[in-house]
Amino acid sequence: MENQVKKAEGKLGILIPGLGAVASTLIAGLATINKGLAKPIGSISQMSTIRLGKRTENRNPLIKDFVPLANLKDIVFGGWDIYEDNVYEAASNARVLEQTQLDLVREELESIKPMKAVFDRDFVKNLDGTHVKTGTRRELAYAVIEDIQNFKQVNGCDRIVVLWCGSTEKYIEECEVFSSLINFERGLDEDDKRISPSMVYAYAAIKSGVPFVNGAPNLTCDIPALIELSILAEVPIAGKDFKTGQTLMKTIIAPGLQARALGVSGWFSTNILGNRDGYVLDRPENFKSKEVTKLGVLEEIFDAEKNPDLYSDLYHKIRINYYPPHGDSKESWDNIDIFGWLGYKMQIKVNFLCRDSILAAPVALDLALFIDLAKRAGMYGIQEWLSFYLKSPQTAPGLPPEHDIFKQLIKLQNTLRHIMGEDLITHLGLDYYQELVDSM
């Protein structure tokens, strides 16, 4: 497959619906990194190595030196937002990064001004956009397609990816209009109000031959209609919901408990955060979208049906509370009631004081770089190998998601090896010892 991978030549445009805290932190961070003032900490694609061949071969290149990823200096950012603030103003308002740090890249950030956004307040009632497009769903989709084409031409981009960093939309369930591409396009023509803004962006991107990543828990590209379109258009898609704070901890801790066959009777999780995301999630219908993606993590890892003695009585509760004084500094508490030998009870307490956008920015960068790689490698449809970065990984219909972060990492690395024509690694290791026996 290595010979089929197109080189990452020219500029890569990353277009982002929602130029808020996460997006502005990503853009400001990359500008800072490209000036040599910081390192891309947290980015697997930039900072991590990958083992190739046997351990004795000692081949461990950086991932960015192994697979042909876009150079960070070749990335051009743009996007849409419901507010007119340029990225410098958006980053200043978000208060994630220090103002003195933002001022070092002020010129670069001020040059990025948002295009008018697709917005329907019915999906995000706590926000009221003023910088928005008007028209039917079909007209909005055409407008986004035109935005993508214009951005690519004006900025001299060779390739584009679209990365949803917008707010969490209200919880909706699949229905007839989402069931097929024909029904969905009829829904666009009829201005069906069940089609969300994020779906309009996803449709426009895929229709334009542009990869799409959903970084929120919305029902967006994980509907039959858009999966069908991604296959017809040969476009890679991935979702959903960036895996950053509390869920990241769960996918690290839970696999360890399951691996040691320790029982879990209860897991209570609560969060406080004060950014725009927290404000949006203060509405029950928006929180439910987030809750569904967060609840599924433990259910899959523990799999009570296969391990009834250990997890059949697990009680899992999640709470998110809007608390303005904390801003983007999210704090989570987990109380985990576990039991071990002879049923004796124990507890684990986790207090994670994190920075939401600081954790999300490198995840967003990697997803953009890797889905661009997938497109150049001729991969299309659902990219489950990117589940390492996502709370509720999109999978083929009927296929349960894998939430164990360590298994997700193996899948990610083996996919990169496969793309580059390297042997996959099983970690069996018996061949080393057989060779030792044979040499004696």
The 8 nearest C-alpha neighbors of each residue, nearest first, counted from 0:
[[1, 3, 418, 2, 420, 419, 4, 417],
 [2, 0, 419, 420, 3, 4, 418, 376],
 [1, 3, 0, 4, 5, 419, 420, 376],
 [4, 2, 0, 1, 376, 5, 377, 375],
 [5, 3, 376, 375, 1, 2, 6, 0],
 [4, 6, 375, 3, 376, 7, 2, 67],
 [5, 7, 8, 67, 4, 375, 68, 69],
 [8, 6, 69, 68, 67, 5, 9, 70],
 [9, 7, 6, 10, 69, 157, 5, 11],
 [8, 10, 157, 7, 156, 73, 11, 158],
 [9, 11, 156, 73, 157, 74, 12, 158],
 [12, 10, 74, 158, 159, 156, 73, 75],
 [11, 13, 159, 75, 76, 74, 156, 158],
 [14, 12, 76, 160, 159, 161, 75, 77],
 [13, 15, 78, 161, 77, 76, 12, 160],
 [14, 16, 78, 162, 163, 161, 17, 164],
 [17, 15, 79, 163, 78, 165, 164, 80],
 [16, 18, 165, 80, 164, 19, 79, 15],
 [19, 17, 22, 80, 23, 16, 15, 79],
 [20, 18, 22, 17, 23, 21, 89, 93],
 [19, 21, 93, 23, 22, 24, 356, 90],
 [22, 20, 356, 24, 23, 19, 360, 25],
 [21, 23, 18, 25, 24, 19, 20, 26],
 [22, 24, 26, 90, 20, 25, 21, 19],
 [25, 23, 21, 27, 22, 26, 28, 20],
 [24, 26, 360, 22, 28, 23, 27, 29],
 [25, 27, 23, 29, 28, 24, 22, 30],
 [28, 26, 30, 24, 29, 25, 23, 31],
 [27, 29, 31, 25, 26, 30, 24, 32],
 [28, 30, 32, 26, 31, 27, 33, 25],
 [29, 31, 27, 33, 28, 32, 26, 104],
 [32, 30, 28, 34, 29, 33, 36, 37],
 [31, 33, 37, 29, 35, 34, 30, 36],
 [32, 34, 30, 35, 31, 29, 72, 71],
 [35, 33, 31, 32, 36, 30, 37, 29],
 [34, 36, 32, 33, 37, 31, 38, 30],
 [35, 37, 34, 32, 31, 38, 33, 30],
 [38, 36, 32, 35, 31, 39, 34, 28],
 [37, 39, 40, 32, 36, 35, 31, 46],
 [40, 38, 42, 41, 45, 32, 37, 46],
 [41, 39, 38, 42, 46, 361, 45, 43],
 [42, 40, 361, 43, 39, 358, 46, 362],
 [41, 43, 361, 45, 44, 40, 39, 46],
 [44, 42, 47, 46, 45, 41, 365, 62],
 [43, 45, 42, 62, 63, 365, 46, 47],
 [46, 44, 42, 43, 63, 47, 39, 62],
 [45, 47, 43, 42, 44, 40, 61, 48],
 [48, 46, 43, 61, 45, 62, 44, 49],
 [47, 49, 61, 60, 62, 59, 50, 46],
 [50, 48, 59, 60, 62, 61, 51, 47],
 [49, 51, 59, 58, 52, 48, 60, 54],
 [50, 52, 58, 59, 49, 53, 421, 422],
 [53, 51, 56, 422, 54, 50, 58, 424],
 [54, 52, 55, 56, 51, 57, 50, 58],
 [53, 55, 56, 57, 52, 50, 58, 51],
 [54, 56, 53, 57, 52, 58, 431, 51],
 [57, 55, 53, 54, 58, 52, 51, 59],
 [58, 56, 55, 54, 59, 53, 50, 51],
 [59, 57, 51, 56, 50, 60, 52, 54],
 [58, 60, 50, 49, 48, 57, 51, 61],
 [61, 59, 48, 49, 62, 65, 58, 64],
 [60, 62, 48, 64, 63, 47, 49, 65],
 [61, 63, 65, 64, 48, 44, 49, 47],
 [62, 64, 61, 65, 45, 44, 66, 68],
 [65, 63, 61, 62, 66, 60, 67, 68],
 [66, 64, 62, 63, 60, 61, 67, 419],
 [65, 67, 63, 68, 64, 62, 419, 415],
 [68, 66, 7, 6, 69, 65, 63, 64],
 [69, 67, 66, 7, 63, 368, 70, 372],
 [68, 70, 7, 71, 368, 73, 67, 11],
 [69, 71, 73, 72, 68, 74, 7, 10],
 [70, 72, 73, 74, 69, 33, 29, 32],
 [71, 73, 70, 74, 33, 75, 69, 29],
 [72, 74, 10, 70, 71, 11, 75, 69],
 [75, 73, 11, 72, 71, 10, 12, 76],
 [74, 76, 12, 11, 13, 73, 10, 77],
 [77, 75, 13, 12, 14, 74, 78, 26],
 [78, 76, 14, 111, 15, 13, 113, 75],
 [77, 79, 15, 14, 113, 16, 114, 18],
 [78, 80, 114, 113, 16, 116, 115, 17],
 [81, 79, 17, 116, 82, 113, 18, 115],
 [80, 82, 128, 130, 116, 131, 129, 115],
 [83, 81, 130, 80, 84, 129, 128, 113],
 [82, 84, 130, 113, 85, 81, 80, 112],
 [85, 83, 88, 89, 82, 86, 112, 113],
 [84, 86, 112, 88, 109, 87, 111, 89],
 [85, 87, 89, 108, 88, 111, 23, 109],
 [88, 86, 108, 109, 90, 89, 85, 91],
 [87, 89, 91, 85, 86, 84, 90, 92],
 [88, 90, 86, 92, 91, 87, 84, 19],
 [91, 89, 93, 23, 87, 92, 88, 86],
 [92, 90, 88, 94, 89, 93, 87, 98],
 [91, 93, 89, 90, 94, 88, 20, 95],
 [92, 94, 90, 20, 91, 95, 89, 19],
 [95, 93, 91, 92, 96, 90, 97, 327],
 [94, 96, 93, 327, 97, 20, 24, 90],
 [97, 95, 94, 98, 100, 101, 24, 90],
 [96, 98, 100, 99, 101, 95, 94, 91],
 [99, 97, 101, 100, 102, 96, 91, 94],
 [100, 98, 102, 97, 101, 103, 96, 104],
 [99, 101, 97, 98, 102, 103, 96, 104],
 [102, 100, 98, 103, 99, 104, 105, 97],
 [101, 103, 105, 99, 104, 100, 98, 106],
 [102, 104, 101, 100, 105, 99, 31, 106],
 [105, 103, 102, 107, 101, 106, 108, 30],
 [106, 104, 102, 108, 107, 103, 101, 109],
 [105, 107, 109, 108, 104, 110, 102, 103],
 [108, 106, 110, 105, 104, 109, 30, 111],
 [107, 109, 87, 86, 105, 110, 106, 111],
 [108, 110, 87, 106, 111, 85, 107, 86],
 [109, 111, 108, 107, 112, 106, 85, 86],
 [112, 110, 109, 108, 85, 86, 77, 113],
 [113, 111, 85, 110, 86, 114, 84, 109],
 [114, 112, 79, 78, 80, 83, 85, 115],
 [113, 115, 79, 78, 116, 80, 112, 146],
 [114, 116, 131, 130, 132, 79, 80, 113],
 [117, 115, 131, 79, 80, 81, 132, 118],
 [116, 118, 132, 196, 131, 139, 115, 119],
 [119, 117, 196, 116, 131, 120, 81, 128],
 [118, 120, 121, 122, 196, 117, 123, 195],
 [121, 119, 123, 124, 122, 118, 127, 126],
 [120, 122, 119, 124, 123, 169, 168, 118],
 [121, 123, 168, 169, 120, 119, 124, 195],
 [124, 122, 120, 168, 125, 121, 126, 169],
 [123, 125, 120, 126, 121, 122, 127, 279],
 [126, 124, 279, 123, 127, 278, 282, 120],
 [127, 125, 124, 123, 128, 120, 279, 278],
 [128, 126, 120, 129, 125, 124, 81, 123],
 [127, 129, 81, 130, 82, 126, 131, 118],
 [128, 130, 131, 81, 82, 127, 83, 115],
 [131, 129, 81, 82, 115, 128, 83, 116],
 [132, 130, 116, 115, 81, 129, 117, 118],
 [131, 133, 117, 115, 116, 134, 139, 130],
 [134, 132, 131, 139, 135, 117, 138, 118],
 [133, 135, 138, 139, 136, 132, 137, 190],
 [134, 136, 138, 190, 137, 139, 133, 187],
 [135, 137, 190, 187, 139, 138, 140, 134],
 [138, 136, 187, 140, 135, 188, 139, 141],
 [139, 137, 135, 141, 140, 136, 134, 142],
 [140, 138, 142, 136, 137, 141, 134, 135],
 [139, 141, 137, 143, 142, 203, 138, 199],
 [142, 140, 144, 138, 139, 143, 145, 137],
 [141, 143, 139, 145, 140, 144, 138, 146],
 [144, 142, 146, 140, 145, 141, 203, 147],
 [145, 143, 141, 203, 147, 146, 142, 140],
 [144, 146, 142, 148, 143, 147, 149, 141],
 [147, 145, 143, 149, 144, 148, 150, 142],
 [148, 146, 144, 150, 145, 149, 151, 143],
 [147, 149, 145, 151, 146, 150, 152, 144],
 [150, 148, 152, 146, 151, 147, 153, 145],
 [151, 149, 147, 153, 152, 148, 154, 146],
 [150, 152, 156, 148, 149, 154, 153, 155],
 [151, 153, 149, 155, 150, 154, 148, 156],
 [152, 154, 150, 155, 151, 149, 156, 148],
 [155, 153, 151, 156, 152, 150, 75, 12],
 [154, 156, 152, 153, 151, 157, 10, 150],
 [157, 155, 10, 151, 154, 158, 11, 12],
 [156, 158, 10, 9, 11, 155, 159, 151],
 [159, 157, 11, 156, 12, 10, 160, 151],
 [160, 158, 12, 11, 13, 209, 161, 156],
 [159, 161, 210, 13, 209, 211, 14, 12],
 [162, 160, 14, 211, 15, 13, 210, 212],
 [161, 163, 212, 15, 211, 14, 164, 213],
 [162, 164, 213, 16, 214, 165, 15, 212],
 [165, 163, 17, 214, 16, 162, 15, 22],
 [166, 164, 17, 16, 163, 167, 215, 18],
 [165, 167, 168, 276, 164, 279, 215, 17],
 [166, 168, 215, 217, 285, 216, 169, 165],
 [169, 167, 122, 123, 217, 285, 166, 170],
 [170, 168, 285, 284, 122, 288, 171, 123],
 [169, 171, 288, 284, 287, 285, 168, 172],
 [172, 170, 169, 173, 218, 288, 217, 193],
 [173, 171, 174, 170, 218, 177, 193, 222],
 [172, 174, 177, 171, 175, 222, 178, 218],
 [173, 175, 177, 176, 172, 178, 193, 171],
 [174, 176, 178, 177, 173, 182, 179, 183],
 [175, 177, 182, 183, 174, 178, 186, 179],
 [178, 176, 175, 224, 183, 174, 179, 222],
 [179, 177, 175, 223, 224, 176, 174, 182],
 [180, 178, 224, 182, 181, 223, 177, 183],
 [179, 181, 224, 183, 182, 184, 227, 228],
 [182, 180, 184, 179, 183, 185, 224, 176],
 [183, 181, 176, 185, 179, 180, 184, 186],
 [184, 182, 186, 180, 176, 185, 181, 177],
 [185, 183, 187, 186, 181, 182, 180, 188],
 [184, 186, 188, 182, 183, 187, 189, 181],
 [185, 187, 183, 191, 189, 184, 188, 190],
 [188, 186, 137, 136, 184, 190, 185, 189],
 [187, 189, 185, 137, 186, 190, 184, 136],
 [188, 190, 186, 187, 191, 185, 136, 135],
 [191, 189, 136, 187, 135, 188, 186, 192],
 [192, 190, 186, 193, 189, 194, 187, 136],
 [191, 193, 194, 190, 195, 136, 186, 119],
 [192, 194, 191, 195, 176, 171, 186, 190],
 [195, 193, 192, 191, 198, 196, 199, 186],
 [194, 196, 198, 197, 193, 199, 122, 192],
 [197, 195, 199, 198, 117, 118, 200, 119],
 [198, 196, 200, 199, 195, 219, 201, 163],
 [199, 197, 219, 201, 195, 196, 200, 202],
 [198, 200, 196, 202, 197, 201, 140, 203],
 [201, 199, 203, 197, 198, 202, 204, 196],
 [200, 202, 198, 204, 199, 203, 205, 220],
 [203, 201, 199, 205, 200, 204, 206, 198],
 [202, 204, 200, 206, 144, 140, 201, 205],
 [203, 205, 209, 207, 201, 206, 202, 200],
 [206, 204, 208, 209, 207, 202, 203, 229],
 [205, 207, 203, 208, 204, 202, 232, 209],
 [208, 206, 204, 205, 209, 203, 144, 147],
 [209, 207, 205, 206, 234, 232, 204, 210],
 [208, 210, 204, 205, 207, 160, 159, 234],
 [211, 209, 160, 235, 234, 236, 161, 205],
 [210, 212, 161, 236, 162, 160, 201, 204],
 [213, 211, 237, 162, 238, 236, 163, 214],
 [212, 214, 238, 163, 239, 215, 162, 237],
 [213, 215, 240, 241, 163, 239, 164, 212],
 [214, 216, 240, 217, 213, 167, 239, 241],
 [217, 215, 240, 289, 239, 288, 167, 292],
 [218, 216, 219, 215, 168, 167, 288, 170],
 [217, 219, 221, 216, 220, 171, 222, 172],
 [220, 218, 198, 217, 221, 197, 222, 201],
 [219, 221, 225, 222, 201, 198, 226, 218],
 [222, 220, 219, 218, 393, 226, 223, 225],
 [221, 223, 224, 220, 225, 177, 226, 219],
 [224, 222, 226, 178, 225, 179, 227, 177],
 [225, 223, 179, 180, 227, 177, 222, 178],
 [226, 224, 228, 227, 220, 223, 222, 229],
 [225, 227, 223, 229, 228, 224, 222, 380],
 [228, 226, 224, 225, 230, 229, 223, 231],
 [227, 229, 225, 231, 230, 226, 232, 224],
 [230, 228, 234, 226, 380, 232, 227, 231],
 [229, 231, 233, 380, 227, 228, 232, 379],
 [230, 232, 228, 233, 229, 227, 234, 226],
 [231, 233, 229, 230, 234, 228, 208, 206],
 [234, 232, 230, 379, 231, 229, 380, 235],
 [233, 235, 379, 229, 232, 210, 208, 380],
 [236, 234, 379, 380, 210, 381, 374, 378],
 [237, 235, 211, 381, 380, 210, 212, 382],
 [238, 236, 212, 382, 381, 213, 393, 211],
 [239, 237, 213, 393, 212, 392, 240, 214],
 [238, 240, 213, 391, 214, 216, 389, 392],
 [241, 239, 215, 214, 216, 389, 390, 242],
 [242, 240, 389, 214, 388, 243, 390, 215],
 [243, 241, 389, 390, 388, 247, 246, 240],
 [242, 244, 247, 358, 359, 241, 246, 355],
 [245, 243, 247, 246, 355, 248, 353, 242],
 [244, 246, 248, 247, 331, 249, 243, 351],
 [245, 247, 249, 248, 244, 242, 250, 293],
 [246, 248, 244, 250, 243, 245, 249, 242],
 [249, 247, 251, 245, 246, 250, 252, 244],
 [250, 248, 246, 252, 251, 247, 253, 245],
 [249, 251, 247, 404, 403, 248, 253, 252],
 [250, 252, 248, 249, 253, 254, 404, 247],
 [253, 251, 249, 255, 254, 250, 248, 256],
 [252, 254, 256, 255, 249, 250, 251, 257],
 [255, 253, 257, 256, 252, 403, 258, 251],
 [256, 254, 258, 253, 252, 257, 259, 251],
 [255, 257, 253, 259, 261, 258, 254, 260],
 [258, 256, 260, 254, 259, 255, 261, 253],
 [257, 259, 255, 256, 260, 254, 261, 253],
 [258, 260, 256, 257, 261, 255, 254, 262],
 [261, 259, 257, 258, 256, 262, 309, 339],
 [262, 260, 256, 339, 259, 257, 338, 263],
 [261, 263, 309, 338, 337, 310, 339, 260],
 [264, 262, 337, 310, 265, 336, 313, 338],
 [263, 265, 313, 336, 312, 337, 314, 310],
 [264, 266, 314, 336, 313, 263, 335, 315],
 [267, 265, 335, 315, 334, 314, 336, 268],
 [266, 268, 316, 334, 333, 315, 317, 265],
 [269, 267, 333, 317, 332, 316, 318, 266],
 [268, 270, 318, 332, 331, 319, 317, 333],
 [271, 269, 331, 319, 330, 320, 318, 332],
 [270, 272, 320, 330, 322, 329, 321, 319],
 [273, 271, 329, 322, 321, 277, 325, 326],
 [272, 274, 323, 326, 322, 325, 277, 321],
 [273, 275, 326, 327, 277, 276, 272, 278],
 [276, 274, 278, 277, 279, 273, 166, 20],
 [275, 277, 279, 274, 278, 280, 166, 167],
 [276, 278, 321, 280, 274, 275, 273, 279],
 [277, 279, 275, 281, 276, 280, 321, 274],
 [278, 280, 276, 281, 277, 125, 282, 275],
 [281, 279, 286, 277, 282, 285, 278, 276],
 [280, 282, 278, 279, 321, 277, 283, 286],
 [281, 283, 280, 285, 284, 286, 279, 125],
 [284, 282, 286, 285, 287, 281, 280, 169],
 [283, 285, 169, 287, 286, 282, 170, 288],
 [286, 284, 169, 280, 287, 282, 283, 288],
 [285, 287, 280, 283, 289, 288, 284, 290],
 [286, 288, 290, 284, 285, 289, 170, 283],
 [289, 287, 170, 286, 285, 291, 290, 216],
 [290, 288, 286, 287, 292, 291, 216, 293],
 [289, 291, 287, 293, 292, 288, 294, 286],
 [290, 292, 294, 293, 289, 288, 287, 295],
 [291, 293, 391, 289, 290, 294, 295, 390],
 [292, 294, 290, 291, 295, 296, 289, 246],
 [295, 293, 291, 296, 292, 290, 297, 298],
 [294, 296, 298, 293, 292, 297, 299, 291],
 [295, 297, 294, 298, 299, 293, 402, 300],
 [298, 296, 300, 299, 295, 301, 294, 253],
 [297, 299, 295, 296, 302, 301, 300, 294],
 [298, 300, 302, 297, 301, 296, 295, 402],
 [301, 299, 297, 302, 298, 402, 403, 296],
 [300, 302, 298, 299, 303, 297, 257, 310],
 [303, 301, 299, 304, 298, 305, 300, 306],
 [304, 302, 306, 311, 310, 307, 305, 301],
 [305, 303, 302, 306, 307, 311, 310, 301],
 [304, 306, 303, 302, 307, 301, 308, 310],
 [305, 307, 303, 304, 309, 308, 310, 302],
 [308, 306, 311, 303, 309, 310, 304, 305],
 [309, 307, 306, 310, 311, 262, 303, 312],
 [308, 310, 262, 307, 306, 263, 311, 261],
 [309, 311, 303, 313, 307, 312, 263, 262],
 [312, 310, 307, 303, 313, 309, 308, 304],
 [311, 313, 310, 264, 314, 309, 265, 307],
 [314, 312, 264, 265, 310, 311, 263, 315],
 [315, 313, 265, 264, 266, 312, 316, 267],
 [314, 316, 266, 265, 267, 313, 317, 294],
 [315, 317, 267, 268, 266, 314, 318, 294],
 [318, 316, 268, 269, 267, 315, 319, 290],
 [317, 319, 269, 268, 270, 320, 316, 290],
 [320, 318, 270, 269, 271, 321, 317, 280],
 [319, 321, 271, 270, 322, 318, 272, 281],
 [320, 322, 277, 272, 273, 271, 278, 281],
 [321, 323, 273, 272, 271, 324, 325, 320],
 [322, 273, 324, 325, 326, 321, 272, 274],
 [325, 323, 326, 322, 273, 272, 328, 274],
 [326, 324, 273, 328, 323, 272, 322, 327],
 [325, 327, 273, 274, 328, 323, 324, 272],
 [328, 326, 274, 329, 355, 354, 273, 95],
 [329, 327, 354, 325, 326, 353, 355, 272],
 [328, 330, 272, 353, 354, 271, 327, 355],
 [331, 329, 352, 271, 270, 351, 353, 328],
 [332, 330, 270, 351, 269, 350, 245, 271],
 [331, 333, 350, 269, 349, 268, 270, 351],
 [334, 332, 268, 349, 267, 348, 335, 350],
 [333, 335, 348, 267, 266, 347, 336, 268],
 [334, 336, 266, 347, 346, 265, 337, 333],
 [337, 335, 346, 265, 264, 263, 345, 266],
 [336, 338, 263, 345, 262, 346, 264, 344],
 [339, 337, 344, 262, 343, 342, 345, 261],
 [338, 340, 342, 343, 261, 262, 341, 344],
 [339, 341, 342, 343, 338, 261, 344, 262],
 [342, 340, 343, 339, 338, 344, 262, 261],
 [341, 343, 339, 340, 338, 344, 262, 337],
 [344, 342, 338, 339, 341, 340, 345, 337],
 [343, 345, 338, 337, 342, 339, 346, 336],
 [346, 344, 337, 338, 336, 343, 347, 339],
 [347, 345, 336, 335, 337, 348, 344, 334],
 [346, 348, 335, 334, 349, 336, 345, 337],
 [349, 347, 334, 333, 335, 346, 350, 332],
 [350, 348, 333, 332, 351, 347, 334, 331],
 [349, 351, 332, 331, 352, 333, 348, 330],
 [350, 352, 331, 330, 353, 349, 332, 245],
 [353, 351, 330, 329, 350, 331, 328, 354],
 [352, 354, 329, 328, 351, 355, 330, 244],
 [355, 353, 328, 357, 329, 356, 327, 358],
 [354, 356, 358, 357, 327, 329, 353, 359],
 [355, 357, 21, 359, 358, 354, 360, 20],
 [358, 356, 354, 355, 359, 360, 24, 361],
 [357, 359, 356, 355, 243, 360, 354, 361],
 [358, 360, 356, 362, 357, 361, 243, 363],
 [359, 361, 25, 363, 362, 357, 356, 358],
 [362, 360, 42, 364, 363, 41, 359, 365],
 [363, 361, 359, 365, 360, 364, 366, 388],
 [362, 364, 360, 366, 361, 365, 359, 367],
 [365, 363, 361, 367, 362, 366, 368, 360],
 [366, 364, 368, 362, 367, 363, 44, 369],
 [365, 367, 369, 363, 368, 364, 370, 362],
 [366, 368, 364, 365, 370, 369, 371, 363],
 [369, 367, 365, 371, 366, 370, 364, 68],
 [368, 370, 372, 366, 371, 367, 365, 373],
 [371, 369, 373, 372, 367, 368, 366, 374],
 [370, 372, 374, 368, 369, 373, 367, 375],
 [371, 373, 369, 375, 370, 374, 376, 368],
 [374, 372, 370, 376, 378, 371, 375, 369],
 [373, 375, 371, 377, 376, 372, 378, 235],
 [374, 376, 5, 372, 377, 373, 4, 371],
 [377, 375, 4, 373, 374, 378, 372, 3],
 [378, 376, 374, 375, 373, 379, 4, 3],
 [379, 377, 373, 374, 376, 235, 380, 234],
 [380, 378, 235, 234, 233, 230, 377, 381],
 [379, 381, 235, 230, 229, 236, 234, 226],
 [380, 382, 236, 237, 383, 235, 394, 379],
 [383, 381, 384, 237, 385, 236, 235, 380],
 [382, 384, 385, 386, 394, 381, 393, 392],
 [383, 385, 411, 382, 386, 410, 414, 407],
 [384, 386, 383, 387, 382, 388, 411, 237],
 [387, 385, 392, 389, 388, 383, 384, 407],
 [388, 386, 407, 385, 389, 408, 404, 411],
 [387, 389, 386, 242, 241, 385, 362, 390],
 [388, 390, 242, 241, 386, 240, 392, 391],
 [391, 389, 242, 240, 241, 392, 292, 239],
 [390, 392, 292, 239, 389, 240, 393, 238],
 [393, 391, 386, 389, 239, 238, 400, 390],
 [392, 394, 238, 383, 237, 239, 391, 221],
 [395, 393, 383, 398, 400, 392, 396, 381],
 [394, 396, 398, 397, 381, 393, 383, 399],
 [397, 395, 398, 394, 399, 223, 393, 221],
 [398, 396, 395, 399, 394, 400, 393, 223],
 [397, 399, 395, 396, 394, 400, 401, 393],
 [400, 398, 397, 401, 394, 299, 395, 396],
 [401, 399, 392, 394, 402, 398, 393, 299],
 [400, 402, 403, 399, 407, 299, 406, 300],
 [403, 401, 296, 404, 300, 400, 250, 299],
 [402, 404, 406, 250, 405, 254, 401, 407],
 [405, 403, 407, 250, 406, 402, 387, 408],
 [406, 404, 408, 407, 403, 409, 251, 254],
 [407, 405, 409, 408, 403, 404, 410, 401],
 [406, 408, 404, 387, 410, 405, 409, 403],
 [407, 409, 411, 405, 410, 406, 387, 404],
 [408, 410, 406, 412, 411, 407, 413, 405],
 [411, 409, 407, 413, 408, 412, 384, 414],
 [412, 410, 408, 384, 414, 409, 413, 407],
 [411, 413, 415, 409, 414, 410, 408, 416],
 [414, 412, 416, 410, 415, 423, 411, 409],
 [413, 415, 417, 411, 416, 412, 410, 418],
 [414, 416, 418, 412, 413, 417, 419, 411],
 [417, 415, 421, 413, 419, 414, 418, 420],
 [418, 416, 414, 420, 415, 419, 421, 413],
 [417, 419, 415, 0, 416, 1, 420, 414],
 [420, 418, 1, 416, 417, 421, 0, 415],
 [419, 421, 417, 1, 418, 0, 416, 422],
 [422, 420, 416, 419, 417, 423, 51, 52],
 [423, 421, 424, 416, 52, 420, 417, 51],
 [422, 424, 413, 416, 421, 425, 417, 52],
 [423, 425, 426, 422, 413, 52, 51, 427],
 [424, 426, 427, 423, 428, 409, 413, 422],
 [427, 425, 428, 424, 429, 423, 53, 54],
 [428, 426, 425, 429, 430, 424, 431, 432],
 [427, 429, 430, 426, 431, 432, 425, 53],
 [430, 428, 431, 432, 427, 433, 434, 426],
 [429, 431, 433, 432, 428, 434, 427, 435],
 [432, 430, 434, 429, 433, 428, 435, 53],
 [433, 431, 435, 434, 429, 430, 436, 428],
 [432, 434, 430, 436, 435, 431, 437, 429],
 [433, 435, 437, 431, 432, 436, 430, 438],
 [434, 436, 432, 438, 433, 437, 431, 439],
 [437, 435, 433, 439, 434, 438, 432, 431],
 [436, 438, 434, 435, 439, 433, 432, 431],
 [437, 439, 435, 436, 434, 433, 432, 431],
 [438, 436, 437, 435, 434, 433, 432, 431]]
